[in-house]
Amino acid sequence: MRTTQALFKLRGSIHPEYFKGLARDKDIVAMPLPKQLCVSMAQHLGAPAKPIVSKGDHVLKGQRIGEAAGFISAHVHAPTSGTVTAVEDGPTVTGTLALRVVIEPDGQDTPANALPPIKDWTTAGRDTILARIADAGIAGMGGAGFPTRVKLSPPPDKPIDTLIINGAECEPYLTADHRVMLERAEQIWQGCEIMRSLLGVKTVRIAIENNKPEAIKAMQTAIAKADGDVAICILKTEYPQGAEKQQIFATTGREVPSGGLPMDVGCVVENVGTTYAVWDAVVNGNPLIERVTTVTGHPVAEPRNVLARIGTSYADLLAFCGGLTCDAVKIVSGGPMMGIAQSNLETTTTKTTSGLLFLEASRVPEYTSMPCISCGRCVVACPMDLLPAELSNRIEAGDYDAAESLNILDCIECGCCAFICPAHRPLVQHFKMGKSRVILKRRQAQTKS
């Protein structure tokens, strides 16, 4: 084991105010069961799970209540024992509707014991471990929610030689991953060893930004006796160091090709929370039914890193943190750069809910978008080496063919361009719309062919 500095500098990037001090020193605290849990079937990338329970059913903690509905999908489990009071459409973080299972807890937290612990995972066999990860419903907890079993099963023609554990947590305000590394470092390493074995790799890089010295020290202690090419890679604090492609470049110098995936350059990247969940599922037999979420922002009475059951409403999360001390004019699920603004607190936590952020008026200035002044700042800031100003102009003109030729699908929607734009152009909104139009156009072309 060794500790190294990142050898390759991130392209572009910005340096927003981080405000991590609001919650970074707050221990993870488990939230009591709320009176109601609304468990969405759409909390992972791919097809939403299919509900397999009905109104009136009694469920147990950890019981499967949603069945994966395809290869890119994941099972969903009951966060506690209780009665199903409804299976209905409910709001998701994106503002769309998706089926959810509403559970009224009985207060007993009676476990289903559906996934027996694997006492010795080193002899269990690859297929058995992969099946356990799938049965536990684990999906990426860093934001994208990609089903973990799929990510850990690369095709034979895509050999993997490097596993990267993402502990950067570059989003301002958020500190959930930081606390997980501090308080669960040994379990994270054991989860890493499990994934390392599945992938058959010797090289492991644990990537952490240099504004988290305590987390770096905790992980150094946890991996002190690690075998093979294992290193903690200290990244310079800059946004978006936590983005998958940027982290691969910073730690290995490899560039994921346009339209490509990490496995195209022999890498798999997993978030520290996901890594812990893998350990918990394999060693303890626990499905993914809870996660650490940072509830923060200057208006919050007591910012905290909350271990909450999946399906907990944002309103209950806020109440557990003492409510607000002043008006919040904006609510964001996630961080301020890539999070999604919420219109109310009815939405509930999912496997990907890393944070809940409340912003006061002074931190949400009003502005009027103006025409591009061709200053080029967005080009300098873009970590994907795109031309944001030109892309924006093409999208406004409805020229989606040109946007596609300018590689709009490579945009990771990090927000660096909009953050730096002096004309306050709604660049990220343009790119989201443009990407959806290009994807739709491609699908229509495939259908015709």
HELIX and SHEET records of a PDB file:
HELIX    1   1 LYS A   20  LEU A   22  5                                   3    
HELIX    2   2 TRP A  121  THR A  123  5                                   3    
HELIX    3   3 ARG A  126  ASP A  135  1                                  10    
HELIX    4   4 THR A  148  LYS A  151  1                                   4    
HELIX    5   5 ALA A  176  GLU A  183  1                                   8    
HELIX    6   6 ALA A  185  LEU A  199  1                                  15    
HELIX    7   7 PRO A  213  ALA A  222  1                                  10    
HELIX    8   8 GLU A  244  THR A  252  1                                   9    
HELIX    9   9 PRO A  262  VAL A  265  5                                   4    
HELIX   10  10 VAL A  272  TRP A  279  1                                   8    
HELIX   11  11 ASP A  280  ASN A  284  3                                   5    
HELIX   12  12 TYR A  314  PHE A  320  1                                   7    
HELIX   13  13 ALA A  361  ARG A  363  5                                   3    
HELIX   14  14 ARG A  377  ALA A  381  1                                   5    
HELIX   15  15 PRO A  388  GLU A  396  1                                   9    
HELIX   16  16 TYR A  400  SER A  405  1                                   6    
HELIX   17  17 ILE A  408  ASP A  410  5                                   3    
HELIX   18  18 CYS A  416  ILE A  420  1                                   5    
HELIX   19  19 LEU A  427  LYS A  448  1                                  22    
SHEET    1   A 5 ARG A   2  GLN A   5  0                                        
SHEET    2   A 5 VAL A 230  LEU A 235  1                                        
SHEET    3   A 5 THR A 203  GLU A 209  1                                        
SHEET    4   A 5 THR A 162  ASN A 166  1                                        
SHEET    5   A 5 CYS A 267  ASN A 271  1                                        
SHEET    1   B 6 ILE A  28  ALA A  30  0                                        
SHEET    2   B 6 ARG A 304  ARG A 309  1                                        
SHEET    3   B 6 GLU A 290  THR A 296 -1                                        
SHEET    4   B 6 GLY A 355  LEU A 359  1                                        
SHEET    5   B 6 LYS A 330  SER A 333 -1                                        
SHEET    6   B 6 ILE A 340  GLN A 342 -1                                        
SHEET    1   C 4 LEU A  37  SER A  40  0                                        
SHEET    2   C 4 LEU A  97  PRO A 105 -1                                        
SHEET    3   C 4 GLY A  82  PRO A  91 -1                                        
SHEET    4   C 4 HIS A  58  VAL A  59 -1                                        
SHEET    1   D 3 LYS A  50  PRO A  51  0                                        
SHEET    2   D 3 ARG A  64  GLU A  67 -1                                        
SHEET    3   D 3 VAL A  76  HIS A  77 -1                                        
END                                                                             
